[in-house]
């Protein structure tokens, strides 16, 4: 959405913005899996990972399956963009399956 600072990789969220009257411009952007990003790290000792992808958190976490790297702390934006509606139900189980434990919610992110 030009001149707003907003963006998303989620087609449903983009359509919501469009119906709210925002100008939505579709761009093709190459992506890379979280597995590939983690494997590019020089050290397996990663202290924290922050995921803030404007509605595509589940998609990003689903792309983390085979990497041997394990960040100590994972912080994920856990509300719908521009709202206080929590969205973690869609991806929380993916972190639990990797033996992470929920510790704190600051109103925007889950740690």
Legacy VTK file of the C-alpha trace (Angstrom):
# vtk DataFile Version 3.0
C-alpha trace
ASCII
DATASET POLYDATA
POINTS 111 float
0.000 0.000 0.000
1.960 2.996 -1.278
2.774 5.793 1.171
1.433 3.881 4.216
4.255 1.687 5.493
1.855 -1.265 5.208
2.543 -4.428 3.278
1.586 -8.073 3.399
2.200 -11.393 1.713
-1.290 -12.525 2.694
-3.766 -12.228 -0.209
-6.790 -12.153 2.124
-5.319 -9.306 4.145
-4.483 -7.401 0.956
-8.087 -7.829 -0.190
-9.309 -6.553 3.197
-7.159 -3.439 2.763
-8.557 -3.001 -0.757
-12.175 -3.200 0.472
-11.309 -0.593 3.136
-10.445 1.765 0.280
-6.656 1.497 0.424
-4.644 1.404 -2.775
-3.110 -2.061 -3.069
-0.290 -2.688 -5.519
0.674 -6.303 -6.180
4.395 -7.018 -6.484
6.185 -10.295 -7.122
8.911 -10.634 -4.486
11.208 -13.671 -4.269
11.027 -15.494 -0.959
13.271 -17.880 0.912
12.335 -20.478 3.513
13.176 -20.007 7.163
15.183 -23.248 6.916
17.361 -21.646 4.216
17.819 -18.436 6.198
18.854 -20.327 9.329
21.274 -22.511 7.399
23.008 -19.382 6.070
23.963 -18.378 9.614
27.670 -18.830 10.222
27.114 -20.008 13.778
24.458 -22.410 15.028
24.356 -20.271 18.203
21.457 -17.908 17.398
20.240 -15.962 20.412
16.922 -14.728 19.078
14.709 -14.778 16.013
12.024 -12.135 15.341
9.259 -12.884 12.855
7.201 -9.870 11.762
5.639 -10.535 8.363
2.261 -8.790 8.499
-0.084 -11.771 8.549
2.188 -14.426 7.037
3.618 -15.743 10.325
2.132 -19.218 9.860
3.580 -19.497 6.343
7.048 -18.504 7.585
6.951 -20.919 10.518
5.780 -23.733 8.229
8.923 -23.179 6.148
11.059 -24.097 9.181
11.221 -27.867 9.174
14.706 -29.281 8.680
17.223 -26.701 9.899
19.552 -27.911 12.626
19.806 -24.323 13.921
17.693 -23.552 16.968
17.365 -19.948 18.169
17.284 -19.578 21.940
14.315 -17.193 21.831
11.657 -16.846 19.132
9.568 -13.645 19.045
6.584 -13.610 16.686
4.199 -10.759 15.966
0.919 -12.137 17.256
-1.783 -9.655 16.314
-3.509 -8.854 13.041
-2.016 -5.778 11.392
-3.583 -2.543 12.650
-5.535 -4.318 15.401
-5.240 -5.942 18.785
-6.798 -9.211 17.545
-4.479 -12.057 18.492
-3.522 -14.474 15.701
-1.224 -16.965 17.400
-3.731 -19.832 17.313
-2.798 -20.445 13.652
0.932 -20.960 14.334
1.457 -21.512 18.069
1.426 -25.311 17.653
4.300 -25.105 15.170
6.537 -23.649 17.894
5.256 -26.065 20.527
6.177 -28.962 18.214
9.752 -27.605 18.225
9.733 -27.685 22.064
9.426 -23.927 22.528
7.287 -22.640 25.394
5.166 -19.513 25.543
6.608 -17.076 28.082
5.238 -13.583 27.501
2.841 -11.492 25.398
3.574 -7.741 25.259
0.355 -6.772 23.447
1.935 -7.252 20.009
4.463 -10.121 20.154
4.603 -13.553 21.737
7.919 -14.700 23.194
LINES 1 112
111 0 1 2 3 4 5 6 7 8 9 10 11 12 13 14 15 16 17 18 19 20 21 22 23 24 25 26 27 28 29 30 31 32 33 34 35 36 37 38 39 40 41 42 43 44 45 46 47 48 49 50 51 52 53 54 55 56 57 58 59 60 61 62 63 64 65 66 67 68 69 70 71 72 73 74 75 76 77 78 79 80 81 82 83 84 85 86 87 88 89 90 91 92 93 94 95 96 97 98 99 100 101 102 103 104 105 106 107 108 109 110
